[in-house]
Amino acid sequence: MNLKTTNPALYYLQRTAFYLLVLVIAAYLLAPFFWAVLTSLRAPGDLFLAPGDFIAAKTTFSNYTQVFSNPNFQRGLLYSVVVAVGSVLISLLLGSFAAYALGRFKFKGKTMVLYVILAVSVFPQIAVLSGLYTLINNLNLYNNPLGLILSYLIFTIPFTVWVLTSFVRDIPGELEEAALVDGASPLQTLFQVLFPVMMPALVTTGLLAFINAWNEYLFALTFTSTNRTVPVVIANYSGATQFDQPWGPIMAASIVVTVPLIILVLVFQRNIVSGLTAGAVKG
Amino acid sequence: MTVKASTPVQPVRARGIEAARARQAIWLLLPTLIAIALVAGYPLYRTFYFSLFEANLTSPDQRSFVGLGNFWFTTEDGVALGFLQDPKWWGAVKNTLLFTVVSVFLETVFGMIIALVVNSAFKGRAVLRTAMLVPWAIPTVVSAQMWAYLYNDSFGLIGRGILGGQAVLANTDTAIWALIAVDVWKTTSFMALLILAGLQSLPGDMYEAADMDGASKWTQFWRLTLPLLRPALLVALVFRSLDALRVFDIMSVMLGNVNAATTSMTGYARQALIDNQLLGLGSAVSVAVFVLIMVIVVIYVTAFRVKFD
């Protein structure tokens, strides 16, 4: 039955083909990013070089120093952090209340609430753009990070509720019953009994929501004029003239906003996958 | 509460606790429901409301009711004003649908191949699994800029090298394929991760039995793996399709906002609403996008009996 012993030639051919496929996949996944990193480390003049010479050209960090001294980029980083952290913290707080109710309590209309939350997470952002725009204007939050925090709740809240609910369901009921018998109120139970158990879930959900908020582009582009987040800054990064595309600094800025995310994702690999599947595969 | 709890009849007490639990649940849910009503419900209602008016974004209070005129209206001089009469809108619809169908299809196929590879035992498996996360972790705007650079006709590895200095992004007909390639690269990882999670939940002894029966790997894939993966695959498909249908950032970054309007439905809506300041018309387009996406959700859910939860 074993191919290795019955037909070694075919076996090694298969293995080689398989490893070739692995190589192709790895190159496909990583090459564009590798090329961006390389470009961010090359002087502007080197961009014209043929690929071989380009790889061999001298490494310089001038693009990075240029990006970090750009006031728009500095402000972008600050606003991105403020907006993403703000919307994630609010969503985690509200989301864990809701997830506790949805995962542990029986009441009429529960399925309805779950479906409404799911519907909000699938509907297109453009559908609320004009309504949100006028709302944000009326609240005087245009160009204000608070306006973005408010608008980001539209996707961070449904996401956190949905994922946390599936985590809360998996917590053994005995924990909560013990607290109930001791006379703890639901909020006490949530904060003192469930939160410690839910910590990994909260970190995972928070991280995934953070990535979504960090990436958001449509609202950030529409609801701000000067106080822009990093994706909008990168999308509109321009050189001295209109026709000058400063690819080196653009790639450097791109790497700066991406590397922290990649590190976070790699550190929390296992949690990320479980969070994604709780959020997407189960619904 | 204590008075009720001390009554000797058990069922009443149990029901009392249940009623109290139901009340507590409402209080726990209330902040979320209020937040959703504020950021989703009310704006959605306003979008529907504005879609029936002619209004300017800078002065929404000076509006006049036009009914469905934003959707379809021809003046006495024969000038078509409704967006449904605008060929550019239909071009955007066509491109968005093409983008969605092709990119989701390719993502599913590539995602399946990558997931099957990562699911088998080989040296370097952990490395490949980690590499899978990289495109997914890169922000969409960043990947759009990265690819815009790769496609650039005077600097780019693809634009200058492979395509020989041809500006793919300048022409809408070729640009759509270039954009599909970007989306496939960015989100295949996500598909692969979900499929991989599904694969790992399949029982191993089933494959041992199939091996014993002499079923080939090929037969096993079509007869066992695929049917069992169906539920996970369908939900992933639904979410990816909906994401692709509302695509905007790739088009906006790689083509600019003007060309994005002819390439994606969201881009068209945003141009009408923000760049042209047409609050009524822009809202009407947004309503159309919303309705179209909801129809597709309903078709998916009923046709494939997708079960959430």
Contacts between the chains, C-beta under 8 A, distances in Angstrom:
chain1	res1	chain2	res2	distance
A	18	B	117	7.7
A	18	B	122	6.9
A	19	B	122	7.4
A	21	B	113	8.0
A	21	B	117	6.3
A	22	B	117	6.2
A	22	B	122	6.9
A	22	B	124	6.7
A	22	B	128	6.1
A	25	B	113	7.7
A	25	B	114	5.6
A	25	B	117	6.3
A	25	B	128	6.6
A	26	B	127	7.6
A	26	B	128	5.9
A	26	B	131	5.4
A	28	B	185	7.4
A	29	B	131	4.9
A	29	B	132	6.4
A	29	B	134	6.1
A	29	B	135	5.8
A	29	B	189	6.9
A	30	B	131	5.6
A	30	B	134	6.2
A	32	B	135	7.9
A	32	B	143	7.6
A	32	B	146	5.5
A	32	B	147	6.7
A	32	B	150	6.3
A	32	B	185	6.6
A	33	B	134	5.9
A	33	B	135	7.3
A	33	B	138	6.7
A	33	B	146	7.2
A	35	B	146	7.6
A	35	B	150	6.8
A	35	B	157	6.0
A	36	B	146	4.6
A	36	B	149	7.2
A	39	B	149	6.8
A	47	B	155	4.9
A	48	B	154	7.6
A	48	B	155	7.2
A	51	B	157	6.4
A	51	B	161	6.6
A	90	B	35	7.8
A	94	B	31	4.7
A	94	B	32	4.8
A	94	B	35	5.9
A	95	B	32	6.8
A	97	B	28	4.5
A	97	B	29	7.2
A	97	B	31	6.1
A	97	B	32	6.7
A	98	B	28	6.5
A	98	B	29	5.2
A	98	B	31	7.6
A	98	B	32	3.9
A	98	B	33	8.0
A	100	B	28	5.8
A	101	B	24	7.6
A	101	B	25	4.1
A	101	B	26	7.8
A	101	B	28	3.8
A	101	B	29	4.8
A	102	B	25	8.0
A	102	B	29	7.4
A	105	B	21	5.3
A	105	B	22	6.9
A	105	B	24	6.8
A	105	B	25	3.7
A	105	B	28	7.5
A	106	B	18	6.9
A	106	B	21	6.9
A	106	B	22	7.1
A	107	B	21	7.2
A	107	B	22	3.8
A	107	B	25	4.6
A	107	B	26	7.1
A	108	B	22	7.0
A	110	B	25	7.9
A	113	B	29	6.5
A	113	B	33	7.4
A	114	B	308	7.9
A	114	B	309	6.6
A	115	B	308	7.8
A	116	B	36	7.3
A	117	B	32	7.9
A	117	B	36	7.1
A	118	B	308	6.0
A	120	B	36	5.9
A	120	B	40	4.9
A	122	B	238	7.9
A	122	B	239	7.5
A	122	B	242	5.1
A	122	B	293	7.5
A	122	B	297	6.2
A	123	B	40	7.7
A	123	B	44	7.6
A	123	B	290	6.4
A	123	B	293	6.7
A	123	B	294	7.3
A	124	B	242	7.8
A	124	B	245	7.1
A	124	B	246	3.9
A	124	B	266	6.7
A	124	B	286	7.9
A	124	B	289	5.5
A	124	B	290	6.1
A	124	B	293	5.4
A	125	B	246	6.5
A	125	B	266	7.7
A	126	B	246	6.4
A	126	B	248	7.3
A	126	B	265	7.6
A	126	B	266	4.5
A	126	B	269	4.9
A	126	B	270	6.6
A	126	B	286	5.0
A	126	B	289	5.4
A	126	B	290	7.7
A	127	B	44	6.0
A	127	B	47	5.9
A	127	B	286	5.1
A	127	B	287	7.2
A	127	B	289	6.4
A	127	B	290	3.8
A	128	B	39	7.6
A	128	B	40	6.2
A	128	B	43	3.9
A	128	B	44	5.4
A	128	B	47	6.2
A	128	B	286	7.9
A	129	B	43	7.9
A	129	B	47	7.3
A	129	B	269	7.3
A	129	B	270	6.8
A	129	B	273	6.2
A	129	B	274	7.9
A	129	B	282	7.7
A	129	B	286	6.1
A	130	B	43	7.7
A	130	B	46	6.8
A	130	B	47	5.0
A	130	B	50	5.5
A	130	B	57	7.8
A	130	B	273	5.5
A	130	B	279	5.9
A	130	B	282	5.7
A	130	B	283	4.4
A	130	B	286	6.1
A	131	B	42	6.6
A	131	B	43	2.9
A	131	B	44	6.2
A	131	B	45	6.9
A	131	B	46	3.2
A	131	B	47	4.4
A	131	B	50	7.4
A	131	B	283	7.8
A	132	B	39	7.2
A	132	B	43	4.3
A	133	B	57	7.1
A	133	B	273	7.5
A	133	B	274	7.8
A	134	B	46	6.2
A	134	B	50	7.8
A	134	B	60	5.3
A	134	B	279	7.7
A	135	B	42	6.8
A	135	B	43	5.9
A	135	B	46	7.1
A	150	B	38	7.8
A	150	B	39	6.2
A	151	B	39	6.5
A	153	B	35	5.6
A	153	B	39	4.9
A	154	B	36	7.9
A	154	B	39	4.5
A	154	B	40	5.2
A	157	B	32	6.2
A	157	B	35	5.7
A	157	B	36	6.2
A	157	B	39	7.7
A	158	B	36	7.3
A	161	B	32	6.1
A	186	B	24	4.8
A	186	B	27	7.9
A	186	B	28	6.5
A	190	B	28	7.9
A	211	B	137	7.2
A	214	B	139	6.5
A	215	B	139	4.4
A	215	B	140	5.6
A	215	B	141	7.2
A	217	B	140	6.8
A	217	B	141	5.4
A	217	B	248	7.2
A	217	B	249	4.1
A	217	B	252	7.2
A	217	B	253	7.8
A	218	B	248	5.3
A	218	B	249	6.8
A	218	B	266	7.2
A	218	B	270	7.2
A	221	B	252	7.3
A	222	B	270	7.1
A	222	B	274	5.7
A	231	B	139	5.8
A	231	B	140	7.7
A	231	B	141	3.9
A	231	B	142	7.5
A	231	B	249	7.6
A	232	B	141	7.8
A	234	B	141	5.6
A	234	B	142	6.4
A	234	B	145	6.0
A	235	B	141	5.2
A	235	B	144	7.5
A	235	B	145	7.0
A	235	B	249	7.8
A	235	B	252	7.0
A	235	B	253	4.6
A	237	B	145	8.0
A	245	B	152	7.4
A	247	B	149	5.2
A	247	B	152	7.3
A	247	B	155	5.9
A	250	B	145	5.6
A	250	B	149	7.2
A	251	B	145	7.7
A	251	B	146	7.2
A	251	B	149	6.7
A	254	B	142	4.2
A	254	B	145	5.7
A	254	B	146	6.3
A	257	B	139	6.3
A	257	B	142	6.4
A	258	B	137	7.1
A	258	B	138	5.1
A	258	B	139	6.4
A	258	B	142	5.4
A	261	B	137	4.8
A	261	B	138	7.4
A	261	B	139	7.1
A	262	B	133	7.7
A	262	B	134	6.2
A	262	B	137	4.8
A	262	B	138	7.5
A	264	B	137	7.9
A	265	B	133	5.1
A	265	B	136	7.5
A	265	B	137	4.2
A	266	B	130	6.2
A	266	B	133	6.6
A	269	B	130	6.9
A	269	B	133	6.7
A	272	B	133	7.2
A	273	B	193	5.9
A	273	B	196	8.0
A	273	B	197	6.3
A	276	B	190	7.4
A	276	B	193	6.0
A	276	B	194	6.8
A	276	B	197	7.7
A	277	B	193	7.8
A	277	B	194	6.4
A	277	B	197	4.4
A	280	B	194	5.9
A	280	B	235	6.4
A	280	B	236	6.2
A	280	B	239	5.5
A	281	B	194	5.8
A	281	B	197	6.3
A	281	B	198	6.7
A	281	B	232	4.8
A	281	B	235	5.6
A	281	B	236	6.8
A	282	B	235	7.8
A	282	B	308	7.7
A	282	B	309	7.0
A	283	B	235	6.5
A	283	B	308	3.5
A	283	B	309	5.3
